[in-house]
Amino acid sequence: MTETPKETGPSDDGPASFAFDPALLIDVAAEYLLGEEPSLTQAEVAESAGVDLETAWALWRYLGFAPLDDDRPAFTQADVEAVRITQRLTELQILDPEVVPQFVRAMGRTFARLADWQTRLLLTSLTDATNGEPPLEVLTEVIPMVQEVQGYIWRRHLMDRASRLVMQTSSDTTTAPTAVGFVDIVGYTSQSRRLEPRDLAEMVEWFERVVTELVLDHGGQVIKTIGDEVLYTVDDPIAAARLALALVERHDQDERFPEVRVGTAYGPVIARLGDIFGATVNLASRLTSISRPGRVLMDTELSQRVREHDEEFRVRRTRRTSVKGYEHLEPWALKRPKVRSSHDRHGRHDDEQDEDPDDD
């Protein structure tokens, strides 16, 4: 193994510091993480895998990596095997050739974000524990453990997702109707200017953590985080309504949780490579953009299903509005039921079609 950096003596940073050449860590990481020292060019990878050079380069770009010089030996047998496996998945018709770019890009984006977070976390934690000297020996023990946990989590999520799909009543799992929701932090831009970076990071972390827990508690799935908002789905529309209210009410119960707004819609959704698309997603996004702080807005489809549970929910139509893609959008406000007076209980009933002035 490459020799670890040696102490250099006093410096302006303190009584002792360590002269660390980042190239040492890169060299060690390359050989350790890739299993061997890189010795193959991209052309040699393509030839060994039995594909043309253009295909090999395309896969490299889809993964999200920058172009390399043609004669640079930056690859190993693991790269050859990865190309072979991708080709084999196509031959087995697991992957349609037209889907390969999306499949590889989705995998690349997912692991790029994960690797960035893990690298910062591991290096910060480990170097802090050793006074700034990267503990290369420790990494050789930590990385296999992280890899093992990743494999476990992946298999568990495969099992969970497969179970969800099997239990769906629709035979078309790519366009099954579902409730789609966006939960958005109110005033995030102003808070990002006012808060210290550490405080802002803690707020976002707590927001994502609580939202994820609430979504899972209501039988839903977090699709992705988009800056200061989270996109999620829930198969059961009634559970989706309960979740939406739980999200906007959490701020009053937990001062660490920021004030949020929610927009949610019910309908067919196209599920593809871990993401979702379609008119229902767009509608939920538009509803979120016009929802007021601490409020839930939903579309007509979801309101019709929720309205049947008037003992648990109060549904009110709000003023029609025009947003991008929808000239006459009809939002519906979702709230808790009002405590009825004796007059209400003896014959007066709220008309669920009446507009809610509080949401105009």
PyMOL commands that set and color helices and strands:
alter all, ss='L'
color gray80, all
select helices_A, chain A and resi 22-34+42-49+53-62+77-91+100-129+136-167+188-194+197-217+237-253+279-290+300-306+342-345+357-359
alter helices_A, ss='H'
color red, helices_A
select strands_A, chain A and resi 7-11+14-18+177-185+220-226+229-234+260-268+270-272+275-277+296-298+314-317+321-323+326-329+332-335
alter strands_A, ss='S'
color yellow, strands_A
deselect
rebuild
show_as cartoon
